[in-house]
Amino acid sequence: MASIALPACPVSLSPRSWWERLIARISRPGFPHPAWGWQQLSAWPGVGFADGYPGGHISRAWFNTGRGGNGSAPEEPPSEDAAKLPFYHESVLLKEVVEWLQPGPGKIYLDVTLGGGGHTEALLQRGAKVVAMDQDPVAIAYATSRLRCYADRFCAIRGNFRNFPDLLKEIGVGKFDGIIADIGVSTRQLSDASKGFSFQKDGPLDLRMDPDAPITAADLINTMSEEELIRIFIDYGEEPHARRIARAIVKHRAAQPIRTTLQLAAIIESVSPRKGHRHPATLVFQAMRIAVNDELAALEDFLDAAPAWLKPSGRVAVISFHSLEDRVAKRRFQHFAAPYIDRPEFPEPRPNADHCLRVLTRKPVEPSDAEITSNPRSRSARLRVAERLPEP
Ligand SMILES: C[S@@+](CC[C@H](N)C(=O)[O-])C[C@H]1O[C@@H](n2cnc3c(N)ncnc32)[C@H](O)[C@@H]1O
């Protein structure tokens, strides 16, 4: 969990029964349950929702402050120590994010990848307000429970961060002192066999972060042409054996559809034998995850919109976990930070109408040796930060 000491949040029920009930609840139509106060609730003037959960792909929730949208106390979960909640995710570069974003009372932040709520919590602990979002309803439910003691300064919205301006316009929040995106999947998502992110555990070939998204990895694996599969494995996985893996997939699926993670992993291993520590299916699973969730395009959409939502001197921080994401962040920051654009076809450099950022991290910030030792998953994390220029 987060390395910063937490104040005890009042959340009760034993972790196991709480978790099981949560999963049961979110599997039902109509989640989030109105008894949790997922309906209109605003501790902040001018912010909130008039309607209950609308269902569908984009949903949102203000967490129950304990007074409830209708003035009543929340039905559940009752109180106990938040530390007893099941493990969800260990935040990476937490200290560095706090140092760069400089949270404090009177400031407001947007966390577009709420996950287990670790980064949001660090901002809340320093007195800031946070609007957070995630496309995974389990993350929204978990983090809002964990952070309920901050409910008068925190709200969570379910949705894809590529649509964040539309989601925010609906709730009427203005500009931010800082925005954080910690891209990728959480440990909880990775370890949930039913999501299909892991080739080490058998599960459906799903790989969707948003369970309501229309396309699963099985859909792509069983319907794309061999050429399309090769493109995905190369573009999103930089997989050196893309061709032979795609050929093997096409051959196997002609006999029977490929439905599970272990089926796909075995096909890959049959043509791309294990070398060193890395499982031969690693890059294909990365590629399929990026394709299913359209991750790079979503990141570009988010980065294109983010600067306009920063106050002057407000900062945007992006944590990525592989070079494809890091390259997108680096290039978008460079674009917004360039006063002029120079192209071969221009007689001379032209002023850049998008110029509004200053890059603060010339090189990406990497985790310390101590962090990598205590959380090996952090080793590939890279943090880039840029700052909004003052208004002209
Ligand atoms: C690495 S985890 C974030 C962990 C979090 N910062 C913490 O400290 O616990 C990434 C989260 O971002 C979410 N996510 C990834 N892409 C997203 C997108 N395009 N829109 C909304 N949420 C997204 C995932 O569902 C996941 O919960």
The ligand as a MOL file (V3000), in Angstrom:
LIG
                    3D

  0  0  0     0  0            999 V3000
M  V30 BEGIN CTAB
M  V30 COUNTS 27 29 0 0 0
M  V30 BEGIN ATOM
M  V30 1 C -2.0200 1.9490 -12.4780 0
M  V30 2 S -3.6880 2.0480 -12.0050 0 CHG=1
M  V30 3 C -3.7650 3.5550 -11.1020 0
M  V30 4 C -3.3440 3.3810 -9.6690 0
M  V30 5 C -3.5630 4.5940 -8.8110 0
M  V30 6 N -2.8270 5.7290 -9.2750 0
M  V30 7 C -3.2290 4.2860 -7.3720 0
M  V30 8 O -2.3670 4.9690 -6.8000 0
M  V30 9 O -3.8350 3.3670 -6.8180 0 CHG=-1
M  V30 10 C -4.4370 2.5610 -13.4910 0
M  V30 11 C -5.9370 2.7330 -13.3920 0
M  V30 12 O -6.3140 3.5490 -14.4890 0
M  V30 13 C -7.4950 3.0390 -15.0580 0
M  V30 14 N -7.4790 3.4520 -16.4630 0
M  V30 15 C -6.5850 3.0980 -17.4010 0
M  V30 16 N -6.8970 3.6700 -18.5700 0
M  V30 17 C -7.9860 4.4260 -18.3400 0
M  V30 18 C -8.7850 5.2710 -19.1670 0
M  V30 19 N -8.5330 5.4460 -20.4700 0
M  V30 20 N -9.8280 5.9060 -18.5940 0
M  V30 21 C -10.1180 5.7340 -17.2780 0
M  V30 22 N -9.4200 4.9270 -16.4610 0
M  V30 23 C -8.3590 4.2860 -16.9870 0
M  V30 24 C -7.4430 1.5480 -14.8400 0
M  V30 25 O -8.7500 1.0030 -14.8220 0
M  V30 26 C -6.7280 1.4520 -13.4950 0
M  V30 27 O -7.6460 1.3730 -12.4370 0
M  V30 END ATOM
M  V30 BEGIN BOND
M  V30 1 1 1 2
M  V30 2 1 2 3
M  V30 3 1 2 10
M  V30 4 1 3 4
M  V30 5 1 4 5
M  V30 6 1 5 6
M  V30 7 1 5 7
M  V30 8 2 7 8
M  V30 9 1 7 9
M  V30 10 1 10 11
M  V30 11 1 11 12
M  V30 12 1 11 26
M  V30 13 1 12 13
M  V30 14 1 13 14
M  V30 15 1 13 24
M  V30 16 1 14 15
M  V30 17 1 14 23
M  V30 18 2 15 16
M  V30 19 1 16 17
M  V30 20 1 17 18
M  V30 21 2 17 23
M  V30 22 1 18 19
M  V30 23 2 18 20
M  V30 24 1 20 21
M  V30 25 2 21 22
M  V30 26 1 22 23
M  V30 27 1 24 25
M  V30 28 1 24 26
M  V30 29 1 26 27
M  V30 END BOND
M  V30 END CTAB
M  END
